[in-house]
Amino acid sequence: MNHVAFQQDNTTNSATWYDADDLRWAVRHWAVRIGVKSPIIQLRPMRTKWASISTKGRMILNTDLLAVPKELGEFVIVHELVHLLMPNHGRVFKSFMYAYMPDWEAREKRLQVYAGGQRRKKGNR
Ligand SMILES: [Zn+2]
């Protein structure tokens, strides 16, 4: 009888970011892919959101992103970069999201779980 090893789950990449430079590299990578200018990236703790971007191309990333799986951080990065193409969250914004990250909705849902966990954690104190 063949030994059946546990299959590693390669369908999801749950590895977290190595460091802030790892995150910055991903932003530049996605900026090239989406065809927008690489923003100036700043990491700092944020209370209510994962990231923000200004039309002048300054991106602020929540340092908490370093603790969530890369693929969810990538969703945040793509979301912010797409704002350079479309400032609101309307139909055009969504079609860009589908084009660059077809599974963005699933990632967004998973990210909400992390946000909820963080709120609970902070609420305990
Ligand atoms: Zn947005």
Backbone and ligand atoms as CSV (ligand in chain L), in Angstrom:
chain,resi,resn,atom,element,x,y,z
A,1,MET,N,N,0.831,-1.203,0.000
A,1,MET,CA,C,0.000,0.000,0.000
A,1,MET,C,C,0.866,1.253,0.000
A,2,ASN,N,N,0.513,2.151,-0.806
A,2,ASN,CA,C,1.298,3.380,-0.910
A,2,ASN,C,C,1.095,4.267,0.311
A,3,HIS,N,N,2.181,4.847,0.694
A,3,HIS,CA,C,2.078,5.822,1.764
A,3,HIS,C,C,1.570,7.133,1.178
A,4,VAL,N,N,0.556,7.659,1.779
A,4,VAL,CA,C,0.016,8.927,1.288
A,4,VAL,C,C,0.392,10.038,2.262
A,5,ALA,N,N,1.263,10.885,1.800
A,5,ALA,CA,C,1.688,11.990,2.657
A,5,ALA,C,C,0.625,13.080,2.679
A,6,PHE,N,N,0.616,13.814,3.744
A,6,PHE,CA,C,-0.279,14.966,3.774
A,6,PHE,C,C,0.144,15.932,2.680
A,7,GLN,N,N,-0.792,16.333,1.894
A,7,GLN,CA,C,-0.500,17.292,0.837
A,7,GLN,C,C,-0.366,18.672,1.451
A,8,GLN,N,N,0.662,19.317,1.026
A,8,GLN,CA,C,0.767,20.706,1.451
A,8,GLN,C,C,-0.271,21.509,0.698
A,9,ASP,N,N,-0.891,22.426,1.370
A,9,ASP,CA,C,-1.916,23.233,0.729
A,9,ASP,C,C,-1.254,24.349,-0.072
A,10,ASN,N,N,-1.091,24.099,-1.359
A,10,ASN,CA,C,-0.442,25.101,-2.202
A,10,ASN,C,C,-1.441,26.068,-2.825
A,11,THR,N,N,-2.702,25.876,-2.525
A,11,THR,CA,C,-3.697,26.757,-3.123
A,11,THR,C,C,-3.734,28.114,-2.422
A,12,THR,N,N,-3.301,28.134,-1.182
A,12,THR,CA,C,-3.260,29.416,-0.487
A,12,THR,C,C,-1.849,29.664,0.023
A,13,ASN,N,N,-1.432,30.889,-0.082
A,13,ASN,CA,C,-0.111,31.252,0.418
A,13,ASN,C,C,-0.307,32.027,1.715
A,14,SER,N,N,-0.150,31.333,2.815
A,14,SER,CA,C,-0.424,31.969,4.100
A,14,SER,C,C,0.834,32.520,4.760
A,15,ALA,N,N,1.941,32.507,4.025
A,15,ALA,CA,C,3.165,33.077,4.581
A,15,ALA,C,C,2.964,34.571,4.798
A,16,THR,N,N,3.557,35.078,5.860
A,16,THR,CA,C,3.462,36.516,6.101
A,16,THR,C,C,4.686,37.209,5.487
A,17,TRP,N,N,4.691,38.526,5.570
A,17,TRP,CA,C,5.773,39.314,4.975
A,17,TRP,C,C,7.047,39.127,5.776
A,18,TYR,N,N,8.144,39.115,5.057
A,18,TYR,CA,C,9.433,38.957,5.724
A,18,TYR,C,C,9.760,40.210,6.529
A,19,ASP,N,N,9.591,41.343,5.908
A,19,ASP,CA,C,9.818,42.620,6.604
A,19,ASP,C,C,9.186,43.753,5.792
A,20,ALA,N,N,9.391,44.980,6.232
A,20,ALA,CA,C,8.787,46.130,5.555
A,20,ALA,C,C,9.278,46.244,4.115
A,21,ASP,N,N,10.528,45.894,3.868
A,21,ASP,CA,C,11.051,45.970,2.498
A,21,ASP,C,C,10.350,44.976,1.584
A,22,ASP,N,N,9.976,43.844,2.146
A,22,ASP,CA,C,9.241,42.832,1.401
A,22,ASP,C,C,7.910,43.435,0.909
A,23,LEU,N,N,7.244,44.146,1.805
A,23,LEU,CA,C,5.989,44.831,1.464
A,23,LEU,C,C,6.229,45.906,0.398
A,24,ARG,N,N,7.274,46.688,0.597
A,24,ARG,CA,C,7.590,47.768,-0.353
A,24,ARG,C,C,7.877,47.196,-1.730
A,25,TRP,N,N,8.585,46.085,-1.757
A,25,TRP,CA,C,8.902,45.453,-3.031
A,25,TRP,C,C,7.618,45.038,-3.740
A,26,ALA,N,N,6.688,44.487,-2.970
A,26,ALA,CA,C,5.416,44.038,-3.557
A,26,ALA,C,C,4.641,45.226,-4.141
A,27,VAL,N,N,4.690,46.363,-3.462
A,27,VAL,CA,C,3.997,47.557,-3.976
A,27,VAL,C,C,4.585,47.950,-5.329
A,28,ARG,N,N,5.916,47.967,-5.416
A,28,ARG,CA,C,6.557,48.348,-6.684
A,28,ARG,C,C,6.219,47.349,-7.786
A,29,HIS,N,N,6.247,46.074,-7.439
A,29,HIS,CA,C,5.915,45.019,-8.382
A,29,HIS,C,C,4.507,45.208,-8.954
A,30,TRP,N,N,3.550,45.459,-8.056
A,30,TRP,CA,C,2.160,45.616,-8.499
A,30,TRP,C,C,1.952,46.926,-9.246
A,31,ALA,N,N,2.694,47.969,-8.873
A,31,ALA,CA,C,2.576,49.249,-9.580
A,31,ALA,C,C,2.986,49.071,-11.038
A,32,VAL,N,N,4.058,48.315,-11.262
A,32,VAL,CA,C,4.507,48.050,-12.629
A,32,VAL,C,C,3.432,47.267,-13.377
A,33,ARG,N,N,2.897,46.269,-12.709
A,33,ARG,CA,C,1.903,45.408,-13.336
A,33,ARG,C,C,0.634,46.174,-13.716
A,34,ILE,N,N,0.231,47.082,-12.824
A,34,ILE,CA,C,-1.004,47.839,-13.060
A,34,ILE,C,C,-0.736,49.032,-13.980
A,35,GLY,N,N,0.535,49.424,-14.082
A,35,GLY,CA,C,0.886,50.526,-14.966
A,35,GLY,C,C,0.685,51.893,-14.340
A,36,VAL,N,N,0.908,51.967,-13.028
A,36,VAL,CA,C,0.850,53.267,-12.344
A,36,VAL,C,C,2.248,53.582,-11.792
A,37,LYS,N,N,2.463,54.839,-11.471
A,37,LYS,CA,C,3.744,55.243,-10.914
A,37,LYS,C,C,3.901,54.652,-9.514
A,38,SER,N,N,5.082,54.148,-9.210
A,38,SER,CA,C,5.326,53.597,-7.869
A,38,SER,C,C,5.135,54.682,-6.821
A,39,PRO,N,N,4.274,54.434,-5.843
A,39,PRO,CA,C,4.050,55.481,-4.849
A,39,PRO,C,C,5.208,55.573,-3.855
A,40,ILE,N,N,5.235,56.677,-3.135
A,40,ILE,CA,C,6.128,56.792,-1.985
A,40,ILE,C,C,5.435,56.021,-0.860
A,41,ILE,N,N,6.137,55.095,-0.252
A,41,ILE,CA,C,5.497,54.191,0.704
A,41,ILE,C,C,5.933,54.511,2.130
A,42,GLN,N,N,4.943,54.590,2.982
A,42,GLN,CA,C,5.215,54.847,4.392
A,42,GLN,C,C,4.468,53.804,5.218
A,43,LEU,N,N,5.140,53.225,6.181
A,43,LEU,CA,C,4.480,52.266,7.069
A,43,LEU,C,C,4.277,52.904,8.436
A,44,ARG,N,N,3.059,52.808,8.930
A,44,ARG,CA,C,2.836,53.260,10.305
A,44,ARG,C,C,1.573,52.614,10.860
A,45,PRO,N,N,1.446,52.560,12.176
A,45,PRO,CA,C,0.226,51.968,12.741
A,45,PRO,C,C,-0.988,52.804,12.370
A,46,MET,N,N,-2.058,52.150,11.978
A,46,MET,CA,C,-3.301,52.842,11.652
A,46,MET,C,C,-4.421,52.163,12.431
A,47,ARG,N,N,-5.326,52.971,12.920
A,47,ARG,CA,C,-6.351,52.449,13.808
A,47,ARG,C,C,-7.526,51.816,13.068
A,48,THR,N,N,-7.935,52.441,11.976
A,48,THR,CA,C,-9.199,52.012,11.380
A,48,THR,C,C,-9.084,51.431,9.972
A,49,LYS,N,N,-7.908,51.522,9.354
A,49,LYS,CA,C,-7.819,50.952,8.010
A,49,LYS,C,C,-6.458,50.333,7.757
A,50,TRP,N,N,-6.414,49.552,6.700
A,50,TRP,CA,C,-5.178,48.835,6.365
A,50,TRP,C,C,-4.208,49.727,5.602
A,51,ALA,N,N,-4.747,50.663,4.840
A,51,ALA,CA,C,-3.885,51.477,3.993
A,51,ALA,C,C,-4.656,52.661,3.443
A,52,SER,N,N,-3.912,53.627,2.920
A,52,SER,CA,C,-4.551,54.711,2.186
A,52,SER,C,C,-3.571,55.193,1.127
A,53,ILE,N,N,-4.095,55.884,0.136
A,53,ILE,CA,C,-3.222,56.424,-0.911
A,53,ILE,C,C,-3.743,57.789,-1.317
A,54,SER,N,N,-2.813,58.693,-1.588
A,54,SER,CA,C,-3.225,60.018,-2.061
A,54,SER,C,C,-3.056,60.066,-3.566
A,55,THR,N,N,-3.789,60.983,-4.189
A,55,THR,CA,C,-3.707,61.084,-5.648
A,55,THR,C,C,-2.297,61.493,-6.078
A,56,LYS,N,N,-1.550,62.108,-5.169
A,56,LYS,CA,C,-0.169,62.488,-5.495
A,56,LYS,C,C,0.786,61.297,-5.397
A,57,GLY,N,N,0.235,60.140,-5.016
A,57,GLY,CA,C,1.065,58.943,-5.019
A,57,GLY,C,C,1.836,58.695,-3.742
A,58,ARG,N,N,1.213,58.988,-2.600
A,58,ARG,CA,C,1.826,58.621,-1.333
A,58,ARG,C,C,0.957,57.542,-0.691
A,59,MET,N,N,1.550,56.383,-0.464
A,59,MET,CA,C,0.802,55.265,0.097
A,59,MET,C,C,1.211,55.051,1.551
A,60,ILE,N,N,0.198,54.952,2.408
A,60,ILE,CA,C,0.461,54.641,3.807
A,60,ILE,C,C,-0.058,53.237,4.074
A,61,LEU,N,N,0.817,52.386,4.585
A,61,LEU,CA,C,0.429,51.015,4.898
A,61,LEU,C,C,0.443,50.820,6.398
A,62,ASN,N,N,-0.582,50.161,6.892
A,62,ASN,CA,C,-0.681,49.837,8.313
A,62,ASN,C,C,0.389,48.796,8.670
A,63,THR,N,N,1.163,49.067,9.693
A,63,THR,CA,C,2.219,48.108,10.090
A,63,THR,C,C,1.624,46.749,10.467
A,64,ASP,N,N,0.345,46.720,10.838
A,64,ASP,CA,C,-0.308,45.443,11.148
A,64,ASP,C,C,-0.318,44.500,9.935
A,65,LEU,N,N,-0.160,45.062,8.740
A,65,LEU,CA,C,-0.148,44.224,7.536
A,65,LEU,C,C,1.000,43.224,7.552
A,66,LEU,N,N,2.054,43.560,8.270
A,66,LEU,CA,C,3.203,42.648,8.349
A,66,LEU,C,C,2.819,41.317,8.988
A,67,ALA,N,N,1.717,41.313,9.716
A,67,ALA,CA,C,1.310,40.103,10.439
A,67,ALA,C,C,0.197,39.322,9.740
A,68,VAL,N,N,-0.255,39.770,8.594
A,68,VAL,CA,C,-1.307,39.022,7.892
A,68,VAL,C,C,-0.702,38.323,6.667
A,69,PRO,N,N,-1.340,37.249,6.197
A,69,PRO,CA,C,-0.796,36.531,5.043
A,69,PRO,C,C,-0.559,37.460,3.852
A,70,LYS,N,N,0.537,37.184,3.160
A,70,LYS,CA,C,0.930,37.994,2.007
A,70,LYS,C,C,-0.184,38.227,1.006
A,71,GLU,N,N,-0.923,37.159,0.703
A,71,GLU,CA,C,-1.932,37.311,-0.348
A,71,GLU,C,C,-3.021,38.297,0.055
A,72,LEU,N,N,-3.222,38.474,1.366
A,72,LEU,CA,C,-4.217,39.450,1.817
A,72,LEU,C,C,-3.625,40.858,1.775
A,73,GLY,N,N,-2.344,40.948,2.118
A,73,GLY,CA,C,-1.653,42.233,1.984
A,73,GLY,C,C,-1.603,42.676,0.537
A,74,GLU,N,N,-1.427,41.712,-0.361
A,74,GLU,CA,C,-1.395,42.035,-1.786
A,74,GLU,C,C,-2.738,42.592,-2.243
A,75,PHE,N,N,-3.803,42.053,-1.692
A,75,PHE,CA,C,-5.130,42.600,-2.011
A,75,PHE,C,C,-5.190,44.080,-1.614
A,76,VAL,N,N,-4.696,44.387,-0.418
A,76,VAL,CA,C,-4.716,45.785,0.056
A,76,VAL,C,C,-3.893,46.669,-0.879
A,77,ILE,N,N,-2.732,46.178,-1.271
A,77,ILE,CA,C,-1.845,46.932,-2.162
A,77,ILE,C,C,-2.531,47.195,-3.512
A,78,VAL,N,N,-3.110,46.152,-4.081
A,78,VAL,CA,C,-3.762,46.296,-5.391
A,78,VAL,C,C,-4.942,47.258,-5.283
A,79,HIS,N,N,-5.722,47.110,-4.209
A,79,HIS,CA,C,-6.858,48.015,-3.984
A,79,HIS,C,C,-6.383,49.477,-3.988
A,80,GLU,N,N,-5.337,49.756,-3.239
A,80,GLU,CA,C,-4.859,51.145,-3.152
A,80,GLU,C,C,-4.304,51.625,-4.485
A,81,LEU,N,N,-3.561,50.775,-5.172
A,81,LEU,CA,C,-2.981,51.194,-6.454
A,81,LEU,C,C,-4.067,51.429,-7.510
A,82,VAL,N,N,-5.123,50.631,-7.467
A,82,VAL,CA,C,-6.219,50.822,-8.425
A,82,VAL,C,C,-6.901,52.174,-8.193
A,83,HIS,N,N,-6.803,52.667,-6.950
A,83,HIS,CA,C,-7.345,54.013,-6.686
A,83,HIS,C,C,-6.620,55.088,-7.484
A,84,LEU,N,N,-5.402,54.807,-7.917
A,84,LEU,CA,C,-4.696,55.777,-8.762
A,84,LEU,C,C,-5.327,55.827,-10.156
A,85,LEU,N,N,-6.047,54.769,-10.517
A,85,LEU,CA,C,-6.763,54.740,-11.791
A,85,LEU,C,C,-8.192,55.239,-11.622
A,86,MET,N,N,-8.759,54.956,-10.453
A,86,MET,CA,C,-10.174,55.247,-10.198
A,86,MET,C,C,-10.355,55.560,-8.708
A,87,PRO,N,N,-10.672,56.816,-8.391
A,87,PRO,CA,C,-10.714,57.199,-6.966
A,87,PRO,C,C,-11.847,56.564,-6.150
A,88,ASN,N,N,-12.986,56.255,-6.781
A,88,ASN,CA,C,-14.104,55.717,-6.000
A,88,ASN,C,C,-14.169,54.192,-6.094
A,89,HIS,N,N,-15.172,53.604,-5.443
A,89,HIS,CA,C,-15.309,52.145,-5.434
A,89,HIS,C,C,-16.416,51.667,-6.374
A,90,GLY,N,N,-16.643,52.388,-7.437
A,90,GLY,CA,C,-17.746,52.065,-8.350
A,90,GLY,C,C,-17.451,50.889,-9.273
A,91,ARG,N,N,-18.284,50.777,-10.287
A,91,ARG,CA,C,-18.222,49.645,-11.203
A,91,ARG,C,C,-16.864,49.544,-11.923
A,92,VAL,N,N,-16.326,50.669,-12.317
A,92,VAL,CA,C,-15.046,50.661,-13.041
A,92,VAL,C,C,-13.915,50.185,-12.114
A,93,PHE,N,N,-13.960,50.679,-10.874
A,93,PHE,CA,C,-12.972,50.236,-9.884
A,93,PHE,C,C,-12.997,48.718,-9.758
A,94,LYS,N,N,-14.202,48.175,-9.616
A,94,LYS,CA,C,-14.336,46.721,-9.456
A,94,LYS,C,C,-13.848,45.970,-10.683
A,95,SER,N,N,-14.101,46.513,-11.856
A,95,SER,CA,C,-13.644,45.793,-13.053
A,95,SER,C,C,-12.120,45.794,-13.141
A,96,PHE,N,N,-11.476,46.858,-12.664
A,96,PHE,CA,C,-10.009,46.846,-12.582
A,96,PHE,C,C,-9.555,45.775,-11.586
A,97,MET,N,N,-10.240,45.702,-10.450
A,97,MET,CA,C,-9.868,44.702,-9.433
A,97,MET,C,C,-9.979,43.289,-10.014
A,98,TYR,N,N,-11.078,43.024,-10.720
A,98,TYR,CA,C,-11.238,41.688,-11.335
A,98,TYR,C,C,-10.137,41.416,-12.348
A,99,ALA,N,N,-9.732,42.451,-13.058
A,99,ALA,CA,C,-8.707,42.269,-14.086
A,99,ALA,C,C,-7.356,41.915,-13.478
A,100,TYR,N,N,-6.997,42.591,-12.397
A,100,TYR,CA,C,-5.659,42.390,-11.830
A,100,TYR,C,C,-5.629,41.305,-10.762
A,101,MET,N,N,-6.745,41.076,-10.109
A,101,MET,CA,C,-6.790,40.100,-9.018
A,101,MET,C,C,-8.183,39.467,-9.007
A,102,PRO,N,N,-8.370,38.434,-9.866
A,102,PRO,CA,C,-9.722,37.870,-10.042
A,102,PRO,C,C,-10.366,37.369,-8.737
A,103,ASP,N,N,-9.570,36.984,-7.752
A,103,ASP,CA,C,-10.152,36.467,-6.501
A,103,ASP,C,C,-10.139,37.510,-5.380
A,104,TRP,N,N,-10.183,38.783,-5.758
A,104,TRP,CA,C,-10.064,39.845,-4.741
A,104,TRP,C,C,-11.168,39.794,-3.687
A,105,GLU,N,N,-12.382,39.369,-4.103
A,105,GLU,CA,C,-13.480,39.380,-3.125
A,105,GLU,C,C,-13.252,38.377,-1.999
A,106,ALA,N,N,-12.733,37.208,-2.377
A,106,ALA,CA,C,-12.441,36.194,-1.363
A,106,ALA,C,C,-11.352,36.699,-0.422
A,107,ARG,N,N,-10.353,37.382,-0.985
A,107,ARG,CA,C,-9.268,37.912,-0.144
A,107,ARG,C,C,-9.807,38.983,0.799
A,108,GLU,N,N,-10.685,39.830,0.277
A,108,GLU,CA,C,-11.257,40.893,1.110
A,108,GLU,C,C,-12.019,40.291,2.294
A,109,LYS,N,N,-12.793,39.239,2.018
A,109,LYS,CA,C,-13.540,38.582,3.097
A,109,LYS,C,C,-12.606,38.015,4.152
A,110,ARG,N,N,-11.539,37.362,3.686
A,110,ARG,CA,C,-10.587,36.781,4.637
A,110,ARG,C,C,-9.901,37.867,5.464
A,111,LEU,N,N,-9.634,38.982,4.830
A,111,LEU,CA,C,-8.974,40.075,5.536
A,111,LEU,C,C,-9.867,40.636,6.641
A,112,GLN,N,N,-11.171,40.641,6.390
A,112,GLN,CA,C,-12.108,41.144,7.401
A,112,GLN,C,C,-12.043,40.313,8.678
A,113,VAL,N,N,-11.780,39.014,8.505
A,113,VAL,CA,C,-11.636,38.152,9.676
A,113,VAL,C,C,-10.449,38.614,10.514
A,114,TYR,N,N,-9.359,38.978,9.819
A,114,TYR,CA,C,-8.177,39.459,10.547
A,114,TYR,C,C,-8.467,40.770,11.255
A,115,ALA,N,N,-9.187,41.640,10.589
A,115,ALA,CA,C,-9.521,42.928,11.188
A,115,ALA,C,C,-10.377,42.710,12.432
A,116,GLY,N,N,-11.348,41.779,12.332
A,116,GLY,CA,C,-12.204,41.472,13.473
A,116,GLY,C,C,-11.391,40.931,14.636
A,117,GLY,N,N,-10.451,40.064,14.333
A,117,GLY,CA,C,-9.581,39.490,15.364
A,117,GLY,C,C,-8.788,40.558,16.077
A,118,GLN,N,N,-8.330,41.530,15.298
A,118,GLN,CA,C,-7.548,42.599,15.902
A,118,GLN,C,C,-8.392,43.468,16.811
A,119,ARG,N,N,-9.612,43.747,16.355
A,119,ARG,CA,C,-10.495,44.560,17.200
A,119,ARG,C,C,-10.758,43.860,18.525
A,120,ARG,N,N,-11.041,42.550,18.429
A,120,ARG,CA,C,-11.314,41.795,19.659
A,120,ARG,C,C,-10.101,41.839,20.579
A,121,LYS,N,N,-8.933,41.635,19.975
A,121,LYS,CA,C,-7.712,41.603,20.751
A,121,LYS,C,C,-7.516,42.924,21.498
A,122,LYS,N,N,-7.719,44.036,20.747
A,122,LYS,CA,C,-7.538,45.352,21.348
A,122,LYS,C,C,-8.631,45.627,22.364
A,123,GLY,N,N,-9.826,45.113,22.085
A,123,GLY,CA,C,-10.940,45.333,22.987
A,123,GLY,C,C,-10.744,44.678,24.345
A,124,ASN,N,N,-9.883,43.670,24.386
A,124,ASN,CA,C,-9.648,42.983,25.657
A,124,ASN,C,C,-8.866,43.824,26.656
A,125,ARG,N,N,-8.184,44.800,26.122
A,125,ARG,CA,C,-7.313,45.581,26.997
A,125,ARG,C,C,-8.033,46.729,27.639
L,1,ZN,ZN,ZN,-10.660,52.088,-1.391
